[in-house]
Amino acid sequence: MKNDQSQDKTKDVFTTYQDMVDKVFTNINQTVPKYYQFITDAQQEVFKTLEENVTSAIKLQKEMATKGGLPTSAPDSNLRLMKDSTESYIKLATIGNQLVLAAVAAAQQTVKTGNENVKAITDLSQDVTRSWMTAFAIPN
């Protein structure tokens, strides 16, 4: 009889289901960091390429203007406007990044709270089930 119980346990649907879930999440936990690294590397390469292209374009334009005898100076007010525009863009981008990071942190906290709530509800459900089993004398 004990052998039958042992066989039943190894074929238990919940054990099998938990094994499947464990395998899926093990796979996810192994794969996701690779995606993050790939995306980070790709993003860095795109930004590096963009910066090099813009720098090359500026050098080429400067060379063409110099060789063509075109004036390359501008009034101080124009240069100040260019610098101020860049500083404004950087400030705006920084604020935007801070907002995105705050939103992600809030979403992360919401998920964490949700997980804690699920655990509390599961614990409560288990307690209620045990109470009912005791009250109605249902054997374990």
KESE-999640 format. One record per residue (C-alpha): x, y, z; residue in one letter; residue number from 0; chain. Coordinates in nm, 3 decimals. Layout:
<sites>
<site <X,Y,Z>,"a",NUM,"A"> ...
</sites>
This chain:
<sites>
<site <0.000,0.000,0.000>,"m",0,"A"> <site <0.281,0.238,0.085>,"k",1,"A"> <site <0.432,0.170,-0.257>,"n",2,"A"> <site <0.101,0.273,-0.418>,"d",3,"A"> <site <0.102,0.599,-0.220>,"q",4,"A"> <site <0.461,0.662,-0.328>,"s",5,"A"> <site <0.365,0.609,-0.692>,"q",6,"A"> <site <0.059,0.832,-0.651>,"d",7,"A"> <site <0.277,1.108,-0.509>,"k",8,"A"> <site <0.520,1.096,-0.799>,"t",9,"A"> <site <0.227,1.119,-1.040>,"k",10,"A"> <site <0.053,1.390,-0.840>,"d",11,"A"> <site <-0.083,1.656,-1.077>,"v",12,"A"> <site <0.019,1.942,-0.847>,"f",13,"A"> <site <0.378,1.819,-0.822>,"t",14,"A"> <site <0.392,1.783,-1.198>,"t",15,"A"> <site <0.239,2.126,-1.247>,"y",16,"A"> <site <0.485,2.284,-1.000>,"q",17,"A"> <site <0.777,2.115,-1.180>,"d",18,"A"> <site <0.654,2.261,-1.510>,"m",19,"A"> <site <0.618,2.609,-1.359>,"v",20,"A"> <site <0.967,2.584,-1.206>,"d",21,"A"> <site <1.117,2.490,-1.543>,"k",22,"A"> <site <0.942,2.776,-1.723>,"v",23,"A"> <site <1.058,3.035,-1.470>,"f",24,"A"> <site <1.410,2.894,-1.461>,"t",25,"A"> <site <1.421,2.939,-1.837>,"n",26,"A"> <site <1.284,3.294,-1.809>,"i",27,"A"> <site <1.537,3.383,-1.539>,"n",28,"A"> <site <1.819,3.257,-1.761>,"q",29,"A"> <site <1.695,3.428,-2.078>,"t",30,"A"> <site <1.581,3.772,-1.962>,"v",31,"A"> <site <1.927,3.898,-1.855>,"p",32,"A"> <site <2.055,3.808,-2.202>,"k",33,"A"> <site <1.782,4.025,-2.358>,"y",34,"A"> <site <1.869,4.315,-2.128>,"y",35,"A"> <site <2.237,4.290,-2.220>,"q",36,"A"> <site <2.157,4.265,-2.591>,"f",37,"A"> <site <1.927,4.568,-2.579>,"i",38,"A"> <site <2.181,4.770,-2.378>,"t",39,"A"> <site <2.462,4.682,-2.619>,"d",40,"A"> <site <2.247,4.761,-2.923>,"a",41,"A"> <site <2.139,5.095,-2.774>,"q",42,"A"> <site <2.498,5.192,-2.697>,"q",43,"A"> <site <2.602,5.103,-3.051>,"e",44,"A"> <site <2.319,5.311,-3.198>,"v",45,"A"> <site <2.413,5.614,-2.985>,"f",46,"A"> <site <2.783,5.572,-3.068>,"k",47,"A"> <site <2.704,5.552,-3.440>,"t",48,"A"> <site <2.473,5.854,-3.421>,"l",49,"A"> <site <2.735,6.060,-3.238>,"e",50,"A"> <site <3.005,5.962,-3.489>,"e",51,"A"> <site <2.777,6.046,-3.784>,"n",52,"A"> <site <2.688,6.390,-3.645>,"v",53,"A"> <site <3.052,6.463,-3.559>,"t",54,"A"> <site <3.159,6.359,-3.910>,"s",55,"A"> <site <2.889,6.579,-4.065>,"a",56,"A"> <site <3.004,6.879,-3.860>,"i",57,"A"> <site <3.369,6.821,-3.961>,"k",58,"A"> <site <3.272,6.787,-4.327>,"l",59,"A"> <site <3.059,7.103,-4.321>,"q",60,"A"> <site <3.337,7.298,-4.147>,"k",61,"A"> <site <3.593,7.178,-4.401>,"e",62,"A"> <site <3.366,7.266,-4.693>,"m",63,"A"> <site <3.292,7.611,-4.550>,"a",64,"A"> <site <3.658,7.680,-4.478>,"t",65,"A"> <site <3.779,7.563,-4.820>,"k",66,"A"> <site <3.493,7.745,-4.990>,"g",67,"A"> <site <3.579,8.067,-4.814>,"g",68,"A"> <site <3.240,8.090,-4.644>,"l",69,"A"> <site <3.212,8.277,-4.315>,"p",70,"A"> <site <3.190,8.048,-4.013>,"t",71,"A"> <site <3.132,8.308,-3.745>,"s",72,"A"> <site <2.791,8.405,-3.609>,"a",73,"A"> <site <2.667,8.683,-3.386>,"p",74,"A"> <site <2.701,8.619,-3.012>,"d",75,"A"> <site <2.323,8.626,-2.976>,"s",76,"A"> <site <2.290,8.333,-3.220>,"n",77,"A"> <site <2.563,8.134,-3.046>,"l",78,"A"> <site <2.402,8.204,-2.708>,"r",79,"A"> <site <2.065,8.091,-2.845>,"l",80,"A"> <site <2.221,7.767,-2.970>,"m",81,"A"> <site <2.387,7.701,-2.632>,"k",82,"A"> <site <2.072,7.793,-2.437>,"d",83,"A"> <site <1.861,7.566,-2.658>,"s",84,"A"> <site <2.098,7.277,-2.590>,"t",85,"A"> <site <2.089,7.341,-2.215>,"e",86,"A"> <site <1.708,7.359,-2.224>,"s",87,"A"> <site <1.691,7.032,-2.413>,"y",88,"A"> <site <1.921,6.862,-2.160>,"i",89,"A"> <site <1.710,6.991,-1.869>,"k",90,"A"> <site <1.390,6.875,-2.039>,"l",91,"A"> <site <1.539,6.533,-2.117>,"a",92,"A"> <site <1.659,6.500,-1.756>,"t",93,"A"> <site <1.311,6.580,-1.623>,"i",94,"A"> <site <1.157,6.335,-1.869>,"g",95,"A"> <site <1.400,6.065,-1.762>,"n",96,"A"> <site <1.324,6.132,-1.395>,"q",97,"A"> <site <0.950,6.102,-1.466>,"l",98,"A"> <site <0.998,5.772,-1.648>,"v",99,"A"> <site <1.217,5.634,-1.368>,"l",100,"A"> <site <0.961,5.744,-1.106>,"a",101,"A"> <site <0.680,5.579,-1.304>,"a",102,"A"> <site <0.880,5.256,-1.335>,"v",103,"A"> <site <0.959,5.263,-0.961>,"a",104,"A"> <site <0.590,5.317,-0.883>,"a",105,"A"> <site <0.491,5.030,-1.112>,"a",106,"A"> <site <0.753,4.808,-0.948>,"q",107,"A"> <site <0.616,4.896,-0.604>,"q",108,"A"> <site <0.263,4.821,-0.724>,"t",109,"A"> <site <0.370,4.476,-0.844>,"v",110,"A"> <site <0.553,4.414,-0.515>,"k",111,"A"> <site <0.242,4.516,-0.319>,"t",112,"A"> <site <0.030,4.293,-0.542>,"g",113,"A"> <site <0.260,3.999,-0.473>,"n",114,"A"> <site <0.237,4.063,-0.099>,"e",115,"A"> <site <-0.143,4.081,-0.125>,"n",116,"A"> <site <-0.160,3.753,-0.316>,"v",117,"A"> <site <0.054,3.587,-0.050>,"k",118,"A"> <site <-0.170,3.726,0.228>,"a",119,"A"> <site <-0.486,3.610,0.048>,"i",120,"A"> <site <-0.334,3.266,-0.012>,"t",121,"A"> <site <-0.237,3.236,0.355>,"d",122,"A"> <site <-0.587,3.341,0.460>,"l",123,"A"> <site <-0.746,3.094,0.217>,"s",124,"A"> <site <-0.528,2.815,0.353>,"q",125,"A"> <site <-0.627,2.903,0.710>,"d",126,"A"> <site <-0.997,2.909,0.619>,"v",127,"A"> <site <-0.965,2.575,0.437>,"t",128,"A"> <site <-0.788,2.416,0.735>,"r",129,"A"> <site <-1.056,2.556,0.966>,"s",130,"A"> <site <-1.332,2.408,0.753>,"w",131,"A"> <site <-1.154,2.075,0.734>,"m",132,"A"> <site <-1.131,2.071,1.113>,"t",133,"A"> <site <-1.489,2.185,1.161>,"a",134,"A"> <site <-1.627,1.925,0.924>,"f",135,"A"> <site <-1.375,1.660,1.030>,"a",136,"A"> <site <-1.236,1.612,0.681>,"i",137,"A"> <site <-0.922,1.399,0.708>,"p",138,"A"> <site <-0.597,1.546,0.567>,"n",139,"A"> 
</sites>
